[in-house]
Amino acid sequence: METPRLLDAGEAALVAEFGTTVDPAIHDRVLALDDALRAEPPAGLRETVPTYRSLMIHYDPLVLDRDALAERILSLAARPGAARAGAAIWTLPCCYDPAFAEDIAAVAEATGLTVERVAALHAGAEYRVYMYGFAPGFAYLGGLPSALAVSRRATPRPPHPENALLIGGGLAAVGTFPMPTGWYVVGRTPERLYAPHRPDPFPVAVGDTLRFDPIDAATFAALERRAASGEVVAHRQEAA
Amino acid sequence: MTPRLSILSAGPGVTLQDGGRHGYLRYGITAAGPMDPLAHATANRALGNPLGATALEVSLGGVEVTAEGGPLGVAVAGGAFRIGLDGASLPPACALTLQPGSSLTLRAGRAGAWAYLAVAGRLDLAPTLGSTATHTRSGFGGLDGRALRAGDRLAVAESRPGPADPHALLAPWLVRPPEEIRVLLGPQDDFFAEDQIAAFLAGPWTVTTKGDRMACFLDGTPLTHAKGYNIVSDGIAMGAIQVPGEGWPIVLMADRQSTGGYPKIATVIGPDLGRLAQAQGGTRIRFRAVDRTAALAARRAEAEVLARPVAMEPLIRTDFSAEFLLGRNLIGGVVDGAQASP
């Protein structure tokens, strides 16, 4: 296996870079290293941040020697067959009703598809959570059908609603917090990827798989009430 | 009645910050925490609080506070702010007991962009994800996730008095001229040709007034990229200096997003984060590349300073210049106020 590049990001963070592109095989290696480091964290390890193609490792350099950390990373990354175990498959209810999918008509126009076809394509795909970033619980997803690859907006739209399903630039995302965005809102889920008052504020881990189950507006309203009271309304299944 | 710190007035950008919300970057949660961690820790250390205890981070907008329901021990540390106690001026790093009915003001001064007001005891706030650090963009932490404003009252648990009379903190380590900021090159310095790295280090760069808790924006001769300015997003450390397409470096600070897609030419070393944060708009700075050994030595020196109690001395007179009081310990020895006056 190819050795990761190690890049210092200051004296208290080290980046293990497995590639420069968005690729499930590269991401698998990021997650395998993340799992291995977190299973037996060396003293002085502060936190790790998995992204598309690299793992950022924050550490206390007065406790953990950089070269010792580097050696450990290289040895863990060289382990054969270090595939990630325990990823879950989530089915998130999603409403594509135009009232919840404010920009789906714009996507239909840009792609030459009908609104119904856009919704069906989005709901029919399987997505990998590559990373969180940008805002709390903002999940970047890979797996968007190429027919839905539209450029991002030239100028951002006003804040999207909570728990919006977004697409743009060939990627999909779940936007938990309302934020101005250059992406298009194509649906909404009642599930929350960040719920600070639940025992587990972040149900979905990086590396998990997401599927979307279309629901109508009435079902959305009912599930939204349950989710607002703290219930997890998405369905979780362990990967085979 | 539990004593309370009462906010009589607050300019924009005054927030509550503890040591930061760590451990959740992987979920897109920014750590927040103090812009100048050394000054924040110094104010807490002076009162015997844990170093990461919640304190007020005061912006150039300034603040006026009083105590209610009992006296409060407080300490101030940070930039060269103008500090006033019922109209009498105090040094920019000081500790005192704030009595009900008294007014303590922190106002922007000659230098520095942030000051910290710590309270002896514990500001009683409900943490979010284990931290009280305010991140206004996410709307959580501190008081309802927002900046403080007039009328806010902060209950203080386990309150203790401070020195009976105001004391100056002898904290010469807070004197940090912002003109030179030390960096480690990378993680994406290979996106820049050698002459551009040299131009980055030669500068000078001017800190613009556009900055906030999220980032410090620099003006100067724009840099060019050797292999484009888009990277597949990766993690961002505090102090990362990203160079977007237009070529002006942006230093990402406490409220930065957790990931980003521009190449990062260098990273400010931890001990110089506060030094940079304290640079007011218009300040000209340069970056100096150091190696990890130098960065570690600076970090170790900072840890040693914070491991000891902060020495204080009573104020003989209260109209010392900020330069004098901040630099007092550099002059050496305890000197008589009359001899030392300019």
Interface residues (C-beta under 8 A of the other chain):
Chain A: L7 D8 A9 G10 E11 A12 A13 V15 E17 T20 T21 V22 R46 E47 T48 V49 P50 T51 Y52 R53 S54 L55 M56 H58 P61 L62 R66 M131 Y132 G133 F134 A135 P136 G137 F138 A139 Y140 F177 Y194 P196 P201 F202 V206
Chain B: H22 G23 Y24 L25 R26 Y27 G28 I29 T128 L129 R137 S138 G139 F140 L184 G186 P187 Q188 I231 V232 S233 D234 G235 I236 A237 G239 A240 Q257 S258 T259 G260 K264 T267 V268 I269 G270 R292 A295 L296 R299 R300 A303
